[in-house]
Every structure is written in C-alpha cells, then in structure tokens.
Amino acid sequence: MAVLSETPRPIAAILDWPWLWPLARLALVSAYLIGGVQKLTDFQGAIAEQAHFGLQPAALWAVAAIAVELIGSVLIMVNRLVWLGAGALGVLTLVAMLTANDFWHMTGHDRFMALNAFFEHLGLIAGLVLVSILSWRARRA
C-alpha cells in the first residue's frame, strides 16, 4: 500500500493561504467571543448562569468568565501571548466541563448529551493547546 508523502497541491494552496491562520484562530475563539459579549450585555443573565452551575459568588465568576472569554480571545486573535489566552480559556473550559457536563451523575439521554458535550469541550481544549504550539513554533522559526 502506497503512502502519500506530499500534500496535494490544492490542499497545500489552501494551507498556504495567508488568511487561513488568522481565520482559524478567529473560528477557534468565536464561541468565547460571542459568550463574553452576551454575558457583558446581559450581566444579570451571566450571574444567573454561574449560580445555576453552583459557582459562588456568582457575580465574581461572571466577571471572571467575561474577562477570560474576551481577553483570552483577543490575545489569540492578535497572535500575542497566545499561551496565556489559550491557557486561560482552557482552564475556563475545564471548569465548564466539570460543572455543566457532569455526565457521571446522569442517566439516559441526559447522560448521553452531557458525555458528548464533555468530550467536545475536551477537543476544544486540545485545539487551544495546538494553537499555542503553532504560535510558539512560528515565533521560534
């Protein structure tokens, strides 16, 4: 069985496209940007969300979530201190995974949905790690 040793030209052209890297970073943080803006414009709703998941004091958690979502996203988008932005978003995502997707306490369809969401969040954390690695390697090169 032959193994492809090179990337096909059309794929290489896409990967070389100068706007792909910034657009991929924007796509990666889009949910955080939307969430941060939403929480900022509906602060009482943000507080209620934190209280719903048992995070107290809820107002402090809401402020922290807004700051991390917005500042972390901007750091990744401008490709500066990516490790810090991605790390902060990763920790926030981990907290969300453990509080909102506690599938180990659920049964049936709720368990199925929470289990899927848990591992989707894990994949998002991996994406944040990968963007940190790529940014770091590009700066070293």
A tleap script that builds the chain and sets N, CA, C and O, in Angstrom:
source leaprc.protein.ff14SB
mol = sequence {
  NMET ALA VAL LEU SER GLU THR PRO ARG PRO
  ILE ALA ALA ILE LEU ASP TRP PRO TRP LEU
  TRP PRO LEU ALA ARG LEU ALA LEU VAL SER
  ALA TYR LEU ILE GLY GLY VAL GLN LYS LEU
  THR ASP PHE GLN GLY ALA ILE ALA GLU GLN
  ALA HIE PHE GLY LEU GLN PRO ALA ALA LEU
  TRP ALA VAL ALA ALA ILE ALA VAL GLU LEU
  ILE GLY SER VAL LEU ILE MET VAL ASN ARG
  LEU VAL TRP LEU GLY ALA GLY ALA LEU GLY
  VAL LEU THR LEU VAL ALA MET LEU THR ALA
  ASN ASP PHE TRP HIE MET THR GLY HIE ASP
  ARG PHE MET ALA LEU ASN ALA PHE PHE GLU
  HIE LEU GLY LEU ILE ALA GLY LEU VAL LEU
  VAL SER ILE LEU SER TRP ARG ALA ARG ARG
  CALA
}
set mol.1.N position { 0.845 -1.168 0.000 }
set mol.1.CA position { 0.000 0.000 0.000 }
set mol.1.C position { 0.897 1.239 0.000 }
set mol.1.O position { 1.773 1.378 0.854 }
set mol.2.N position { 0.679 2.111 -0.933 }
set mol.2.CA position { 1.484 3.318 -1.067 }
set mol.2.C position { 1.000 4.378 -0.068 }
set mol.2.O position { -0.197 4.546 0.163 }
set mol.3.N position { 1.960 5.072 0.504 }
set mol.3.CA position { 1.653 6.146 1.441 }
set mol.3.C position { 1.920 7.469 0.740 }
set mol.3.O position { 2.981 7.654 0.143 }
set mol.4.N position { 0.968 8.388 0.810 }
set mol.4.CA position { 1.175 9.700 0.219 }
set mol.4.C position { 2.226 10.452 1.025 }
set mol.4.O position { 2.096 10.606 2.239 }
set mol.5.N position { 3.257 10.914 0.349 }
set mol.5.CA position { 4.326 11.604 1.066 }
set mol.5.C position { 4.202 13.115 0.945 }
set mol.5.O position { 4.899 13.852 1.642 }
set mol.6.N position { 3.330 13.578 0.076 }
set mol.6.CA position { 3.184 15.006 -0.101 }
set mol.6.C position { 1.721 15.403 -0.030 }
set mol.6.O position { 0.824 14.617 -0.334 }
set mol.7.N position { 1.508 16.633 0.376 }
set mol.7.CA position { 0.157 17.172 0.416 }
set mol.7.C position { -0.262 17.538 -1.004 }
set mol.7.O position { 0.514 18.167 -1.723 }
set mol.8.N position { -1.450 17.168 -1.421 }
set mol.8.CA position { -1.902 17.542 -2.768 }
set mol.8.C position { -1.854 19.058 -2.962 }
set mol.8.O position { -2.105 19.827 -2.035 }
set mol.9.N position { -1.529 19.463 -4.177 }
set mol.9.CA position { -1.367 20.894 -4.469 }
set mol.9.C position { -2.572 21.752 -4.073 }
set mol.9.O position { -2.382 22.819 -3.490 }
set mol.10.N position { -3.798 21.326 -4.368 }
set mol.10.CA position { -4.929 22.185 -3.966 }
set mol.10.C position { -5.016 22.373 -2.446 }
set mol.10.O position { -5.350 23.455 -1.963 }
set mol.11.N position { -4.712 21.314 -1.712 }
set mol.11.CA position { -4.732 21.411 -0.249 }
set mol.11.C position { -3.579 22.294 0.217 }
set mol.11.O position { -3.764 23.132 1.100 }
set mol.12.N position { -2.403 22.121 -0.359 }
set mol.12.CA position { -1.251 22.959 0.005 }
set mol.12.C position { -1.546 24.427 -0.268 }
set mol.12.O position { -1.156 25.297 0.510 }
set mol.13.N position { -2.235 24.705 -1.371 }
set mol.13.CA position { -2.581 26.095 -1.698 }
set mol.13.C position { -3.501 26.683 -0.630 }
set mol.13.O position { -3.354 27.841 -0.237 }
set mol.14.N position { -4.443 25.876 -0.171 }
set mol.14.CA position { -5.345 26.348 0.899 }
set mol.14.C position { -4.553 26.576 2.178 }
set mol.14.O position { -4.716 27.605 2.834 }
set mol.15.N position { -3.701 25.630 2.534 }
set mol.15.CA position { -2.920 25.751 3.772 }
set mol.15.C position { -1.939 26.921 3.720 }
set mol.15.O position { -1.595 27.493 4.755 }
set mol.16.N position { -1.489 27.277 2.513 }
set mol.16.CA position { -0.578 28.415 2.356 }
set mol.16.C position { -1.295 29.750 2.274 }
set mol.16.O position { -0.648 30.797 2.315 }
set mol.17.N position { -2.608 29.740 2.161 }
set mol.17.CA position { -3.354 30.979 2.038 }
set mol.17.C position { -3.101 31.837 3.270 }
set mol.17.O position { -3.313 31.367 4.388 }
set mol.18.N position { -2.650 33.094 3.101 }
set mol.18.CA position { -2.249 33.919 4.246 }
set mol.18.C position { -3.353 34.191 5.259 }
set mol.18.O position { -3.062 34.409 6.435 }
set mol.19.N position { -4.606 34.183 4.833 }
set mol.19.CA position { -5.697 34.483 5.761 }
set mol.19.C position { -6.197 33.265 6.527 }
set mol.19.O position { -7.028 33.403 7.425 }
set mol.20.N position { -5.702 32.068 6.185 }
set mol.20.CA position { -6.195 30.869 6.853 }
set mol.20.C position { -5.845 30.862 8.342 }
set mol.20.O position { -6.696 30.546 9.172 }
set mol.21.N position { -4.628 31.200 8.681 }
set mol.21.CA position { -4.181 31.184 10.084 }
set mol.21.C position { -5.001 32.145 10.943 }
set mol.21.O position { -5.504 31.725 11.985 }
set mol.22.N position { -5.163 33.434 10.554 }
set mol.22.CA position { -5.997 34.306 11.390 }
set mol.22.C position { -7.473 33.897 11.414 }
set mol.22.O position { -8.131 34.030 12.446 }
set mol.23.N position { -7.997 33.403 10.292 }
set mol.23.CA position { -9.397 32.966 10.289 }
set mol.23.C position { -9.603 31.729 11.165 }
set mol.23.O position { -10.634 31.601 11.826 }
set mol.24.N position { -8.634 30.825 11.170 }
set mol.24.CA position { -8.734 29.640 12.027 }
set mol.24.C position { -8.708 30.049 13.504 }
set mol.24.O position { -9.445 29.494 14.319 }
set mol.25.N position { -7.858 31.020 13.841 }
set mol.25.CA position { -7.808 31.499 15.234 }
set mol.25.C position { -9.133 32.157 15.616 }
set mol.25.O position { -9.641 31.949 16.718 }
set mol.26.N position { -9.691 32.953 14.699 }
set mol.26.CA position { -10.985 33.586 14.967 }
set mol.26.C position { -12.071 32.527 15.154 }
set mol.26.O position { -12.881 32.629 16.076 }
set mol.27.N position { -12.094 31.523 14.297 }
set mol.27.CA position { -13.096 30.459 14.422 }
set mol.27.C position { -12.943 29.722 15.752 }
set mol.27.O position { -13.937 29.382 16.394 }
set mol.28.N position { -11.707 29.478 16.160 }
set mol.28.CA position { -11.456 28.767 17.415 }
set mol.28.C position { -12.033 29.524 18.609 }
set mol.28.O position { -12.575 28.907 19.526 }
set mol.29.N position { -11.925 30.843 18.608 }
set mol.29.CA position { -12.379 31.625 19.765 }
set mol.29.C position { -13.777 32.213 19.585 }
set mol.29.O position { -14.257 32.930 20.464 }
set mol.30.N position { -14.436 31.925 18.467 }
set mol.30.CA position { -15.726 32.561 18.187 }
set mol.30.C position { -16.772 32.318 19.279 }
set mol.30.O position { -17.494 33.243 19.650 }
set mol.31.N position { -16.863 31.117 19.787 }
set mol.31.CA position { -17.849 30.835 20.840 }
set mol.31.C position { -17.537 31.630 22.108 }
set mol.31.O position { -18.449 32.093 22.793 }
set mol.32.N position { -16.256 31.788 22.419 }
set mol.32.CA position { -15.863 32.572 23.595 }
set mol.32.C position { -16.187 34.050 23.392 }
set mol.32.O position { -16.665 34.710 24.314 }
set mol.33.N position { -15.931 34.570 22.200 }
set mol.33.CA position { -16.248 35.972 21.916 }
set mol.33.C position { -17.742 36.227 22.053 }
set mol.33.O position { -18.166 37.179 22.708 }
set mol.34.N position { -18.533 35.360 21.425 }
set mol.34.CA position { -19.985 35.525 21.493 }
set mol.34.C position { -20.460 35.393 22.940 }
set mol.34.O position { -21.282 36.183 23.403 }
set mol.35.N position { -19.941 34.396 23.646 }
set mol.35.CA position { -20.326 34.205 25.046 }
set mol.35.C position { -19.943 35.380 25.919 }
set mol.35.O position { -20.725 35.801 26.771 }
set mol.36.N position { -18.748 35.916 25.719 }
set mol.36.CA position { -18.300 37.061 26.515 }
set mol.36.C position { -19.138 38.298 26.256 }
set mol.36.O position { -19.518 39.002 27.192 }
set mol.37.N position { -19.428 38.568 24.993 }
set mol.37.CA position { -20.256 39.731 24.650 }
set mol.37.C position { -21.670 39.549 25.182 }
set mol.37.O position { -22.265 40.485 25.715 }
set mol.38.N position { -22.203 38.344 25.037 }
set mol.38.CA position { -23.552 38.062 25.546 }
set mol.38.C position { -23.618 38.270 27.058 }
set mol.38.O position { -24.554 38.890 27.563 }
set mol.39.N position { -22.633 37.756 27.768 }
set mol.39.CA position { -22.613 37.920 29.221 }
set mol.39.C position { -22.456 39.389 29.601 }
set mol.39.O position { -23.059 39.856 30.568 }
set mol.40.N position { -21.647 40.108 28.839 }
set mol.40.CA position { -21.422 41.523 29.116 }
set mol.40.C position { -22.701 42.331 28.915 }
set mol.40.O position { -22.993 43.237 29.695 }
set mol.41.N position { -23.460 42.009 27.877 }
set mol.41.CA position { -24.687 42.760 27.601 }
set mol.41.C position { -25.871 42.305 28.458 }
set mol.41.O position { -26.866 43.023 28.562 }
set mol.42.N position { -25.777 41.141 29.062 }
set mol.42.CA position { -26.818 40.646 29.969 }
set mol.42.C position { -26.132 40.127 31.227 }
set mol.42.O position { -26.081 38.923 31.479 }
set mol.43.N position { -25.611 41.061 32.003 }
set mol.43.CA position { -24.822 40.678 33.171 }
set mol.43.C position { -25.655 39.901 34.187 }
set mol.43.O position { -25.146 38.973 34.816 }
set mol.44.N position { -26.930 40.265 34.357 }
set mol.44.CA position { -27.778 39.517 35.298 }
set mol.44.C position { -27.958 38.076 34.837 }
set mol.44.O position { -27.989 37.154 35.652 }
set mol.45.N position { -28.077 37.887 33.528 }
set mol.45.CA position { -28.156 36.533 32.983 }
set mol.45.C position { -26.868 35.766 33.208 }
set mol.45.O position { -26.894 34.565 33.474 }
set mol.46.N position { -25.731 36.462 33.100 }
set mol.46.CA position { -24.430 35.834 33.343 }
set mol.46.C position { -24.311 35.391 34.794 }
set mol.46.O position { -23.800 34.310 35.084 }
set mol.47.N position { -24.782 36.225 35.689 }
set mol.47.CA position { -24.767 35.870 37.117 }
set mol.47.C position { -25.670 34.655 37.354 }
set mol.47.O position { -25.297 33.727 38.071 }
set mol.48.N position { -26.847 34.671 36.750 }
set mol.48.CA position { -27.779 33.546 36.919 }
set mol.48.C position { -27.177 32.253 36.377 }
set mol.48.O position { -27.366 31.185 36.959 }
set mol.49.N position { -26.451 32.349 35.260 }
set mol.49.CA position { -25.813 31.159 34.689 }
set mol.49.C position { -24.791 30.573 35.656 }
set mol.49.O position { -24.755 29.359 35.860 }
set mol.50.N position { -23.966 31.417 36.246 }
set mol.50.CA position { -22.954 30.938 37.184 }
set mol.50.C position { -23.599 30.328 38.423 }
set mol.50.O position { -23.152 29.293 38.917 }
set mol.51.N position { -24.655 30.973 38.923 }
set mol.51.CA position { -25.369 30.448 40.092 }
set mol.51.C position { -26.023 29.105 39.768 }
set mol.51.O position { -26.038 28.202 40.605 }
set mol.52.N position { -26.564 28.972 38.553 }
set mol.52.CA position { -27.203 27.719 38.135 }
set mol.52.C position { -26.226 26.544 38.234 }
set mol.52.O position { -26.620 25.429 38.575 }
set mol.53.N position { -24.966 26.801 37.938 }
set mol.53.CA position { -23.971 25.732 37.988 }
set mol.53.C position { -23.260 25.657 39.338 }
set mol.53.O position { -22.269 24.941 39.480 }
set mol.54.N position { -23.763 26.398 40.331 }
set mol.54.CA position { -23.250 26.304 41.688 }
set mol.54.C position { -21.952 27.059 41.921 }
set mol.54.O position { -21.272 26.814 42.917 }
set mol.55.N position { -21.599 27.961 41.036 }
set mol.55.CA position { -20.363 28.741 41.189 }
set mol.55.C position { -20.670 30.003 41.980 }
set mol.55.O position { -21.422 30.868 41.531 }
set mol.56.N position { -20.081 30.093 43.154 }
set mol.56.CA position { -20.331 31.215 44.063 }
set mol.56.C position { -19.017 31.849 44.505 }
set mol.56.O position { -18.033 31.132 44.686 }
set mol.57.N position { -18.967 33.150 44.683 }
set mol.57.CA position { -20.031 34.109 44.410 }
set mol.57.C position { -20.245 34.261 42.904 }
set mol.57.O position { -19.299 34.459 42.142 }
set mol.58.N position { -21.497 34.163 42.500 }
set mol.58.CA position { -21.847 34.108 41.081 }
set mol.58.C position { -21.409 35.355 40.324 }
set mol.58.O position { -20.965 35.256 39.180 }
set mol.59.N position { -21.524 36.522 40.940 }
set mol.59.CA position { -21.126 37.762 40.251 }
set mol.59.C position { -19.629 37.768 39.953 }
set mol.59.O position { -19.206 38.202 38.881 }
set mol.60.N position { -18.841 37.291 40.894 }
set mol.60.CA position { -17.390 37.232 40.681 }
set mol.60.C position { -17.036 36.248 39.566 }
set mol.60.O position { -16.172 36.529 38.736 }
set mol.61.N position { -17.700 35.108 39.551 }
set mol.61.CA position { -17.474 34.129 38.491 }
set mol.61.C position { -17.902 34.692 37.142 }
set mol.61.O position { -17.256 34.429 36.128 }
set mol.62.N position { -18.992 35.468 37.121 }
set mol.62.CA position { -19.455 36.073 35.870 }
set mol.62.C position { -18.433 37.073 35.340 }
set mol.62.O position { -18.130 37.075 34.147 }
set mol.63.N position { -17.903 37.918 36.211 }
set mol.63.CA position { -16.878 38.887 35.802 }
set mol.63.C position { -15.640 38.158 35.288 }
set mol.63.O position { -15.072 38.530 34.261 }
set mol.64.N position { -15.228 37.121 36.008 }
set mol.64.CA position { -14.054 36.346 35.584 }
set mol.64.C position { -14.286 35.687 34.225 }
set mol.64.O position { -13.399 35.699 33.371 }
set mol.65.N position { -15.462 35.118 34.022 }
set mol.65.CA position { -15.766 34.467 32.744 }
set mol.65.C position { -15.737 35.478 31.606 }
set mol.65.O position { -15.177 35.199 30.545 }
set mol.66.N position { -16.332 36.645 31.813 }
set mol.66.CA position { -16.346 37.682 30.778 }
set mol.66.C position { -14.922 38.113 30.445 }
set mol.66.O position { -14.554 38.203 29.273 }
set mol.67.N position { -14.128 38.376 31.467 }
set mol.67.CA position { -12.746 38.829 31.246 }
set mol.67.C position { -11.936 37.769 30.504 }
set mol.67.O position { -11.233 38.082 29.543 }
set mol.68.N position { -12.033 36.539 30.940 }
set mol.68.CA position { -11.266 35.465 30.307 }
set mol.68.C position { -11.727 35.245 28.871 }
set mol.68.O position { -10.904 35.113 27.965 }
set mol.69.N position { -13.037 35.204 28.664 }
set mol.69.CA position { -13.545 34.968 27.305 }
set mol.69.C position { -13.115 36.069 26.337 }
set mol.69.O position { -12.709 35.780 25.211 }
set mol.70.N position { -13.200 37.307 26.762 }
set mol.70.CA position { -12.875 38.412 25.856 }
set mol.70.C position { -11.377 38.643 25.721 }
set mol.70.O position { -10.867 38.748 24.606 }
set mol.71.N position { -10.671 38.721 26.834 }
set mol.71.CA position { -9.227 38.987 26.776 }
set mol.71.C position { -8.486 37.797 26.176 }
set mol.71.O position { -7.614 37.974 25.325 }
set mol.72.N position { -8.826 36.586 26.612 }
set mol.72.CA position { -8.176 35.396 26.067 }
set mol.72.C position { -8.381 35.291 24.562 }
set mol.72.O position { -7.453 34.951 23.828 }
set mol.73.N position { -9.587 35.581 24.105 }
set mol.73.CA position { -9.880 35.530 22.670 }
set mol.73.C position { -9.075 36.558 21.898 }
set mol.73.O position { -8.522 36.250 20.842 }
set mol.74.N position { -9.007 37.772 22.413 }
set mol.74.CA position { -8.254 38.826 21.726 }
set mol.74.C position { -6.772 38.459 21.643 }
set mol.74.O position { -6.143 38.678 20.608 }
set mol.75.N position { -6.210 37.907 22.712 }
set mol.75.CA position { -4.794 37.512 22.679 }
set mol.75.C position { -4.543 36.482 21.578 }
set mol.75.O position { -3.542 36.559 20.866 }
set mol.76.N position { -5.443 35.533 21.446 }
set mol.76.CA position { -5.290 34.514 20.394 }
set mol.76.C position { -5.467 35.141 19.013 }
set mol.76.O position { -4.711 34.836 18.091 }
set mol.77.N position { -6.454 36.008 18.869 }
set mol.77.CA position { -6.712 36.615 17.558 }
set mol.77.C position { -5.562 37.507 17.086 }
set mol.77.O position { -5.242 37.526 15.897 }
set mol.78.N position { -4.942 38.242 18.005 }
set mol.78.CA position { -3.832 39.120 17.597 }
set mol.78.C position { -2.495 38.380 17.612 }
set mol.78.O position { -1.457 38.958 17.292 }
set mol.79.N position { -2.525 37.107 17.982 }
set mol.79.CA position { -1.335 36.246 17.973 }
set mol.79.C position { -0.234 36.760 18.896 }
set mol.79.O position { 0.948 36.714 18.554 }
set mol.80.N position { -0.628 37.242 20.050 }
set mol.80.CA position { 0.310 37.714 21.073 }
set mol.80.C position { -0.046 37.037 22.396 }
set mol.80.O position { -1.220 36.949 22.754 }
set mol.81.N position { 0.957 36.565 23.112 }
set mol.81.CA position { 0.731 35.857 24.381 }
set mol.81.C position { -0.352 34.784 24.214 }
set mol.81.O position { -1.221 34.611 25.068 }
set mol.82.N position { -0.270 34.084 23.105 }
set mol.82.CA position { -1.270 33.062 22.782 }
set mol.82.C position { -1.335 32.020 23.890 }
set mol.82.O position { -2.420 31.559 24.244 }
set mol.83.N position { -0.190 31.646 24.437 }
set mol.83.CA position { -0.162 30.658 25.520 }
set mol.83.C position { -1.009 31.122 26.701 }
set mol.83.O position { -1.675 30.311 27.343 }
set mol.84.N position { -0.986 32.423 26.992 }
set mol.84.CA position { -1.741 32.955 28.123 }
set mol.84.C position { -3.239 32.956 27.821 }
set mol.84.O position { -4.041 32.504 28.639 }
set mol.85.N position { -3.614 33.464 26.645 }
set mol.85.CA position { -5.020 33.482 26.267 }
set mol.85.C position { -5.596 32.081 26.167 }
set mol.85.O position { -6.682 31.808 26.679 }
set mol.86.N position { -4.861 31.194 25.504 }
set mol.86.CA position { -5.331 29.816 25.339 }
set mol.86.C position { -5.368 29.089 26.682 }
set mol.86.O position { -6.283 28.310 26.947 }
set mol.87.N position { -4.378 29.343 27.519 }
set mol.87.CA position { -4.365 28.708 28.843 }
set mol.87.C position { -5.547 29.142 29.690 }
set mol.87.O position { -6.187 28.319 30.344 }
set mol.88.N position { -5.836 30.439 29.676 }
set mol.88.CA position { -6.973 30.953 30.451 }
set mol.88.C position { -8.289 30.382 29.914 }
set mol.88.O position { -9.150 29.959 30.686 }
set mol.89.N position { -8.435 30.372 28.592 }
set mol.89.CA position { -9.652 29.809 28.009 }
set mol.89.C position { -9.745 28.310 28.272 }
set mol.89.O position { -10.838 27.780 28.471 }
set mol.90.N position { -8.608 27.629 28.274 }
set mol.90.CA position { -8.600 26.202 28.566 }
set mol.90.C position { -9.044 25.901 29.988 }
set mol.90.O position { -9.805 24.961 30.218 }
set mol.91.N position { -8.575 26.693 30.940 }
set mol.91.CA position { -8.982 26.496 32.340 }
set mol.91.C position { -10.469 26.790 32.490 }
set mol.91.O position { -11.187 26.043 33.156 }
set mol.92.N position { -10.934 27.874 31.873 }
set mol.92.CA position { -12.362 28.197 31.918 }
set mol.92.C position { -13.191 27.057 31.330 }
set mol.92.O position { -14.230 26.688 31.876 }
set mol.93.N position { -12.726 26.510 30.222 }
set mol.93.CA position { -13.431 25.411 29.570 }
set mol.93.C position { -13.430 24.161 30.454 }
set mol.93.O position { -14.428 23.443 30.519 }
set mol.94.N position { -12.320 23.906 31.128 }
set mol.94.CA position { -12.251 22.773 32.046 }
set mol.94.C position { -13.260 22.926 33.188 }
set mol.94.O position { -13.952 21.972 33.546 }
set mol.95.N position { -13.337 24.128 33.754 }
set mol.95.CA position { -14.317 24.382 34.819 }
set mol.95.C position { -15.729 24.148 34.288 }
set mol.95.O position { -16.557 23.531 34.957 }
set mol.96.N position { -15.996 24.648 33.075 }
set mol.96.CA position { -17.324 24.453 32.471 }
set mol.96.C position { -17.607 22.969 32.251 }
set mol.96.O position { -18.717 22.500 32.503 }
set mol.97.N position { -16.606 22.236 31.781 }
set mol.97.CA position { -16.769 20.791 31.553 }
set mol.97.C position { -17.196 20.083 32.828 }
set mol.97.O position { -18.117 19.266 32.828 }
set mol.98.N position { -16.515 20.408 33.897 }
set mol.98.CA position { -16.738 19.689 35.153 }
set mol.98.C position { -18.024 20.104 35.854 }
set mol.98.O position { -18.598 19.320 36.609 }
set mol.99.N position { -18.481 21.335 35.610 }
set mol.99.CA position { -19.701 21.788 36.286 }
set mol.99.C position { -20.954 21.583 35.435 }
set mol.99.O position { -21.992 21.175 35.955 }
set mol.100.N position { -20.867 21.860 34.138 }
set mol.100.CA position { -22.058 21.810 33.289 }
set mol.100.C position { -22.278 20.451 32.645 }
set mol.100.O position { -23.400 20.125 32.256 }
set mol.101.N position { -21.238 19.666 32.529 }
set mol.101.CA position { -21.344 18.385 31.818 }
set mol.101.C position { -20.972 17.209 32.711 }
set mol.101.O position { -20.212 16.331 32.304 }
set mol.102.N position { -21.498 17.194 33.907 }
set mol.102.CA position { -21.179 16.131 34.872 }
set mol.102.C position { -21.970 14.865 34.554 }
set mol.102.O position { -22.860 14.459 35.301 }
set mol.103.N position { -21.620 14.259 33.428 }
set mol.103.CA position { -22.335 13.071 32.930 }
set mol.103.C position { -22.315 11.920 33.916 }
set mol.103.O position { -23.201 11.066 33.881 }
set mol.104.N position { -21.325 11.877 34.796 }
set mol.104.CA position { -21.198 10.782 35.754 }
set mol.104.C position { -22.312 10.810 36.802 }
set mol.104.O position { -22.482 9.845 37.548 }
set mol.105.N position { -23.076 11.912 36.867 }
set mol.105.CA position { -24.223 11.996 37.768 }
set mol.105.C position { -25.544 11.791 37.040 }
set mol.105.O position { -26.605 11.908 37.653 }
set mol.106.N position { -25.502 11.489 35.748 }
set mol.106.CA position { -26.713 11.454 34.928 }
set mol.106.C position { -26.975 10.052 34.392 }
set mol.106.O position { -26.124 9.165 34.455 }
set mol.107.N position { -28.189 9.888 33.859 }
set mol.107.CA position { -28.564 8.638 33.211 }
set mol.107.C position { -29.308 8.960 31.919 }
set mol.107.O position { -29.719 10.097 31.687 }
set mol.108.N position { -29.470 7.952 31.097 }
set mol.108.CA position { -30.282 8.068 29.892 }
set mol.108.C position { -29.776 9.102 28.901 }
set mol.108.O position { -28.573 9.290 28.719 }
set mol.109.N position { -30.732 9.762 28.270 }
set mol.109.CA position { -30.420 10.733 27.226 }
set mol.109.C position { -29.613 11.921 27.778 }
set mol.109.O position { -28.710 12.419 27.106 }
set mol.110.N position { -29.933 12.369 28.983 }
set mol.110.CA position { -29.175 13.477 29.585 }
set mol.110.C position { -27.700 13.112 29.713 }
set mol.110.O position { -26.822 13.934 29.451 }
set mol.111.N position { -27.437 11.870 30.118 }
set mol.111.CA position { -26.053 11.410 30.234 }
set mol.111.C position { -25.369 11.403 28.871 }
set mol.111.O position { -24.224 11.836 28.742 }
set mol.112.N position { -26.072 10.913 27.864 }
set mol.112.CA position { -25.543 10.862 26.504 }
set mol.112.C position { -25.162 12.264 26.023 }
set mol.112.O position { -24.072 12.466 25.489 }
set mol.113.N position { -26.059 13.221 26.214 }
set mol.113.CA position { -25.813 14.594 25.765 }
set mol.113.C position { -24.657 15.232 26.545 }
set mol.113.O position { -23.804 15.892 25.952 }
set mol.114.N position { -24.622 15.043 27.853 }
set mol.114.CA position { -23.560 15.623 28.665 }
set mol.114.C position { -22.206 14.986 28.348 }
set mol.114.O position { -21.184 15.671 28.334 }
set mol.115.N position { -22.200 13.688 28.095 }
set mol.115.CA position { -20.961 12.991 27.736 }
set mol.115.C position { -20.403 13.547 26.422 }
set mol.115.O position { -19.205 13.804 26.311 }
set mol.116.N position { -21.277 13.731 25.433 }
set mol.116.CA position { -20.838 14.312 24.168 }
set mol.116.C position { -20.293 15.719 24.368 }
set mol.116.O position { -19.230 16.052 23.844 }
set mol.117.N position { -21.004 16.542 25.116 }
set mol.117.CA position { -20.565 17.917 25.360 }
set mol.117.C position { -19.234 17.935 26.107 }
set mol.117.O position { -18.369 18.764 25.826 }
set mol.118.N position { -19.075 17.012 27.063 }
set mol.118.CA position { -17.831 16.921 27.823 }
set mol.118.C position { -16.643 16.712 26.887 }
set mol.118.O position { -15.630 17.403 26.987 }
set mol.119.N position { -16.782 15.756 25.984 }
set mol.119.CA position { -15.664 15.454 25.088 }
set mol.119.C position { -15.512 16.488 23.974 }
set mol.119.O position { -14.416 16.654 23.438 }
set mol.120.N position { -16.582 17.178 23.620 }
set mol.120.CA position { -16.439 18.314 22.700 }
set mol.120.C position { -15.602 19.409 23.356 }
set mol.120.O position { -14.744 20.012 22.711 }
set mol.121.N position { -15.853 19.660 24.627 }
set mol.121.CA position { -15.054 20.650 25.360 }
set mol.121.C position { -13.596 20.197 25.473 }
set mol.121.O position { -12.679 21.012 25.366 }
set mol.122.N position { -13.390 18.913 25.688 }
set mol.122.CA position { -12.023 18.388 25.738 }
set mol.122.C position { -11.306 18.633 24.400 }
set mol.122.O position { -10.136 19.016 24.375 }
set mol.123.N position { -12.019 18.408 23.301 }
set mol.123.CA position { -11.456 18.681 21.985 }
set mol.123.C position { -11.135 20.152 21.796 }
set mol.123.O position { -10.131 20.493 21.171 }
set mol.124.N position { -11.970 21.020 22.327 }
set mol.124.CA position { -11.711 22.459 22.255 }
set mol.124.C position { -10.458 22.819 23.042 }
set mol.124.O position { -9.661 23.641 22.590 }
set mol.125.N position { -10.278 22.226 24.194 }
set mol.125.CA position { -9.054 22.460 24.971 }
set mol.125.C position { -7.845 22.005 24.161 }
set mol.125.O position { -6.824 22.692 24.141 }
set mol.126.N position { -7.947 20.858 23.493 }
set mol.126.CA position { -6.846 20.385 22.651 }
set mol.126.C position { -6.561 21.383 21.525 }
set mol.126.O position { -5.400 21.624 21.194 }
set mol.127.N position { -7.605 21.960 20.938 }
set mol.127.CA position { -7.414 22.986 19.911 }
set mol.127.C position { -6.682 24.196 20.447 }
set mol.127.O position { -5.849 24.780 19.753 }
set mol.128.N position { -6.988 24.579 21.684 }
set mol.128.CA position { -6.289 25.709 22.308 }
set mol.128.C position { -4.818 25.371 22.543 }
set mol.128.O position { -3.948 26.224 22.368 }
set mol.129.N position { -4.544 24.142 22.933 }
set mol.129.CA position { -3.151 23.704 23.091 }
set mol.129.C position { -2.437 23.761 21.737 }
set mol.129.O position { -1.309 24.246 21.642 }
set mol.130.N position { -3.101 23.264 20.700 }
set mol.130.CA position { -2.489 23.246 19.369 }
set mol.130.C position { -2.202 24.650 18.847 }
set mol.130.O position { -1.143 24.880 18.261 }
set mol.131.N position { -3.116 25.589 19.046 }
set mol.131.CA position { -2.866 26.949 18.577 }
set mol.131.C position { -1.697 27.558 19.343 }
set mol.131.O position { -0.940 28.351 18.783 }
set mol.132.N position { -1.540 27.204 20.602 }
set mol.132.CA position { -0.393 27.675 21.381 }
set mol.132.C position { 0.910 27.108 20.829 }
set mol.132.O position { 1.897 27.829 20.682 }
set mol.133.N position { 0.906 25.822 20.528 }
set mol.133.CA position { 2.100 25.178 19.972 }
set mol.133.C position { 2.475 25.806 18.631 }
set mol.133.O position { 3.637 26.143 18.402 }
set mol.134.N position { 1.490 25.963 17.750 }
set mol.134.CA position { 1.767 26.526 16.427 }
set mol.134.C position { 2.277 27.959 16.520 }
set mol.134.O position { 3.203 28.337 15.803 }
set mol.135.N position { 1.687 28.744 17.385 }
set mol.135.CA position { 2.124 30.131 17.545 }
set mol.135.C position { 3.547 30.187 18.089 }
set mol.135.O position { 4.368 30.978 17.623 }
set mol.136.N position { 3.831 29.348 19.072 }
set mol.136.CA position { 5.159 29.314 19.679 }
set mol.136.C position { 6.220 28.882 18.661 }
set mol.136.O position { 7.292 29.481 18.576 }
set mol.137.N position { 5.911 27.846 17.900 }
set mol.137.CA position { 6.864 27.364 16.899 }
set mol.137.C position { 7.091 28.395 15.795 }
set mol.137.O position { 8.212 28.561 15.317 }
set mol.138.N position { 6.020 29.087 15.392 }
set mol.138.CA position { 6.171 30.113 14.350 }
set mol.138.C position { 7.050 31.259 14.840 }
set mol.138.O position { 7.839 31.804 14.068 }
set mol.139.N position { 6.924 31.623 16.089 }
set mol.139.CA position { 7.750 32.697 16.651 }
set mol.139.C position { 9.215 32.271 16.787 }
set mol.139.O position { 10.119 33.093 16.642 }
set mol.140.N position { 9.443 30.994 17.065 }
set mol.140.CA position { 10.816 30.492 17.192 }
set mol.140.C position { 11.506 30.386 15.843 }
set mol.140.O position { 12.726 30.523 15.756 }
set mol.141.N position { 10.736 30.143 14.790 }
set mol.141.CA position { 11.318 29.915 13.456 }
set mol.141.C position { 11.899 31.198 12.865 }
set mol.141.O position { 12.426 31.182 11.752 }
savepdb mol mol.pdb
quit
